[in-house]
Amino acid sequence: MNENASPHILVVDDDREIRDLLSRFLVKHGLRVTSAKDGVEMMKALDGSAIDLVVLDVMMPGEDGLSLCRRLRVNSGIPVIMLTAMGEDTDRIVGLEMGADDYLPKPFNPRELLARIKAVLRRAQTAATPSAVAGEMLRFEGWCIEVGSRRLLNLDGEEVPLSTGEWELLYAFVTHPRRVLSRDQLLDLARGRSAVPFDRSIDIQVMRLRRKIEEDAREPRLIKTVRGGGYMFSAEVSA
């Protein structure tokens, strides 16, 4: 994100009234906004502009928001906030499985969405901002983490795309190796309690992370489940 420009938000919703309402509200509060009515317009906007965050409705005609989020996650870590139907826990769970960073049930207060946008952008910016360890590289089991650039490289030196949530969770694990971390501790380490957590969000993020770094996600060796305790990153981590 360009530090000299306000964040650029892409609102994707087939309801024109909602798109217009959110666009006006977010612009009023200092954000740049592009809107799209479907997946086709969404992909055109992503190709033509530097987007900092996507607000994505789940229920849309044609390709739905869950499928679009999955497609986006193949090669991009752009933060995504899903808009779900009230009470549809399944949509929230699947949305997080697809790589969404947060969710908000409809109907919602635009001020709450603004607060969540700021929280997700803040986490993403903090993770990407160079620090005292900007040049540090952490290694485990042949994997390499470039801390400053927030990149994960596999055993062949190829980058593995991570969502903001996946990166924060992995960083929490590698900076606390061989320690049992409860779900609450992982929420604090990875998200800083900056948004109301969904009770299964950590489990879902762990599942996604296992798919990317484990040889067999069904029998994980690196991220182990500790019955009644939480999770433990079992690999030795070196700088």
C-alpha positions in Angstrom: 0.0 0.0 0.0 1.3 3.4 -0.9 1.9 5.3 2.3 1.1 8.6 0.7 -2.3 7.5 -0.6 -5.4 6.5 1.2 -6.2 2.7 1.1 -8.0 1.5 -2.0 -11.0 -0.7 -1.2 -12.9 -2.9 -3.8 -16.5 -3.4 -2.9 -18.0 -6.4 -4.7 -21.8 -6.9 -4.3 -24.6 -7.5 -6.8 -26.9 -5.1 -4.9 -26.4 -1.7 -6.5 -28.0 0.1 -3.5 -25.5 -1.5 -1.1 -22.5 -0.8 -3.4 -23.5 2.9 -3.7 -24.2 3.2 0.0 -20.9 1.7 1.0 -18.9 3.6 -1.6 -20.3 6.9 -0.4 -19.7 6.1 3.3 -16.2 4.8 2.8 -15.2 7.7 0.6 -16.6 10.1 3.2 -14.2 8.5 5.7 -11.1 9.0 3.6 -10.9 5.8 1.6 -10.7 5.3 -2.1 -13.3 3.0 -3.5 -13.9 0.9 -6.6 -17.1 -1.1 -6.9 -18.0 -4.2 -8.8 -21.3 -6.0 -9.3 -19.8 -9.5 -10.0 -16.7 -11.6 -10.4 -16.0 -10.4 -13.9 -15.9 -6.8 -12.8 -14.0 -7.7 -9.7 -11.2 -9.4 -11.7 -11.0 -6.4 -14.1 -10.7 -4.0 -11.1 -7.9 -6.2 -9.6 -6.0 -6.3 -12.9 -6.3 -2.5 -13.4 -5.7 -1.1 -10.0 -3.7 -1.6 -6.8 -6.3 -2.8 -4.4 -5.5 -2.9 -0.7 -8.6 -4.8 0.5 -11.7 -6.5 -1.0 -15.2 -6.4 0.6 -16.8 -9.4 -0.9 -20.5 -10.5 -0.7 -21.0 -14.2 -0.5 -24.4 -14.5 -2.2 -24.1 -13.3 -5.8 -25.5 -14.6 -9.0 -23.1 -16.5 -11.2 -19.8 -17.1 -9.4 -20.4 -16.6 -5.7 -18.1 -14.9 -3.2 -16.7 -18.1 -1.8 -15.5 -19.2 -5.2 -14.1 -15.8 -6.0 -12.2 -15.7 -2.7 -10.7 -19.1 -3.4 -9.6 -17.9 -6.9 -8.1 -14.8 -5.4 -6.1 -16.8 -2.8 -4.3 -18.9 -5.5 -1.8 -16.1 -6.1 -2.7 -13.1 -3.9 -2.6 -12.2 -0.3 -4.9 -9.1 -0.6 -7.0 -9.0 2.6 -10.7 -10.0 2.1 -13.7 -9.3 4.3 -16.7 -11.4 3.5 -20.3 -10.2 3.8 -22.5 -13.2 4.9 -26.2 -13.8 5.4 -27.3 -13.3 9.0 -26.9 -16.5 11.0 -25.2 -18.5 8.2 -22.4 -20.0 10.1 -21.6 -22.3 7.2 -20.8 -19.4 5.0 -18.5 -17.9 7.7 -16.7 -21.2 8.2 -16.2 -21.8 4.4 -15.2 -18.2 3.9 -12.4 -18.5 6.4 -11.4 -21.9 4.8 -11.2 -20.1 1.5 -8.8 -17.6 3.0 -11.0 -14.6 4.1 -9.4 -12.4 6.8 -12.7 -11.4 8.5 -16.5 -11.6 8.0 -19.5 -9.5 8.8 -23.1 -10.7 8.8 -25.8 -8.8 7.0 -27.5 -6.5 7.8 -24.6 -4.5 9.3 -23.8 -1.0 10.4 -21.4 0.7 7.9 -19.4 2.0 10.9 -18.7 -1.6 12.0 -17.5 -2.5 8.5 -15.3 0.6 8.5 -13.8 -0.5 11.9 -13.1 -4.0 10.6 -11.5 -2.6 7.4 -9.2 -0.5 9.4 -8.3 -3.4 11.7 -7.5 -5.8 8.9 -5.5 -3.1 7.0 -3.6 -2.3 10.2 -2.7 -6.0 10.7 -1.6 -6.3 7.1 0.4 -3.1 7.2 2.1 -4.1 10.5 3.0 -7.5 9.1 4.5 -5.9 5.9 6.3 -2.9 7.6 10.1 -3.3 7.8 11.3 -3.5 11.3 14.5 -4.2 13.3 14.3 -7.8 11.9 13.5 -6.7 8.4 16.4 -8.6 6.9 15.9 -11.7 9.1 15.3 -15.0 7.6 13.9 -17.9 9.6 14.3 -21.5 8.5 12.6 -24.7 9.4 12.6 -28.1 7.7 14.0 -26.6 4.5 11.4 -23.8 4.4 12.5 -20.2 4.5 10.6 -17.1 5.9 11.7 -13.7 4.8 10.4 -11.6 7.7 10.6 -8.1 6.2 8.9 -9.0 2.9 6.5 -11.4 4.6 7.3 -14.2 2.1 7.3 -17.9 2.6 9.6 -19.9 0.3 9.3 -23.7 -0.2 12.1 -26.2 -0.4 12.6 -25.3 -4.1 12.9 -21.5 -3.3 9.4 -20.8 -4.8 7.1 -18.4 -3.0 4.0 -19.8 -1.4 1.2 -17.2 -1.3 -0.2 -16.6 2.2 -3.2 -14.6 3.3 -2.7 -12.0 6.0 -4.2 -14.4 8.6 -2.1 -17.3 7.5 1.1 -15.3 7.6 0.3 -13.9 11.1 -0.4 -17.4 12.4 2.7 -18.9 10.8 4.8 -16.1 12.3 3.3 -16.7 15.7 4.3 -20.4 15.4 7.8 -19.9 14.2 8.6 -17.3 16.9 7.2 -19.6 19.6 8.5 -23.0 18.5 8.0 -26.2 20.6 5.6 -24.5 22.9 2.0 -25.4 23.4 -0.2 -22.4 22.4 -3.8 -22.3 23.3 -6.4 -20.9 20.8 -6.7 -17.7 22.9 -2.9 -17.2 22.9 -2.8 -17.7 19.1 -5.6 -15.2 18.6 -3.6 -12.7 20.7 -0.4 -13.4 18.9 -1.8 -13.5 15.4 -4.6 -10.9 15.5 -4.1 -8.8 18.6 -7.8 -9.1 19.4 -8.3 -6.3 16.9 -11.5 -7.9 15.6 -14.2 -10.0 17.3 -12.9 -13.5 16.7 -15.0 -16.3 15.3 -14.6 -19.3 17.6 -13.4 -21.6 14.8 -11.1 -19.1 13.0 -7.9 -20.4 14.5 -8.7 -24.0 13.7 -9.6 -23.1 10.1 -6.4 -21.1 9.6 -4.4 -23.9 11.1 -6.0 -26.3 8.6 -5.2 -24.0 5.7 -1.6 -23.5 6.8 -1.1 -27.3 7.2 -2.2 -27.8 3.6 0.6 -25.5 2.5 3.5 -26.6 4.6 2.8 -30.2 5.6 3.7 -33.2 3.5 0.4 -34.7 4.6 -2.1 -32.3 6.1 -4.0 -35.3 7.5 -1.1 -36.4 9.5 0.7 -33.2 10.4 4.3 -33.2 11.7 5.0 -29.5 11.9 1.8 -28.1 13.5 0.6 -30.7 16.0 -2.7 -30.7 17.8 -2.4 -30.9 21.6 -5.5 -32.4 23.0 -7.1 -30.0 25.5 -4.2 -27.5 25.0 -4.2 -26.1 21.5 -1.4 -26.4 19.0 2.4 -26.7 19.0 4.9 -26.0 16.2 7.3 -28.9 16.5 10.0 -28.0 14.1 13.3 -26.5 15.1 13.5 -22.9 13.8 16.9 -21.2 13.0 17.7 -17.6 12.0 
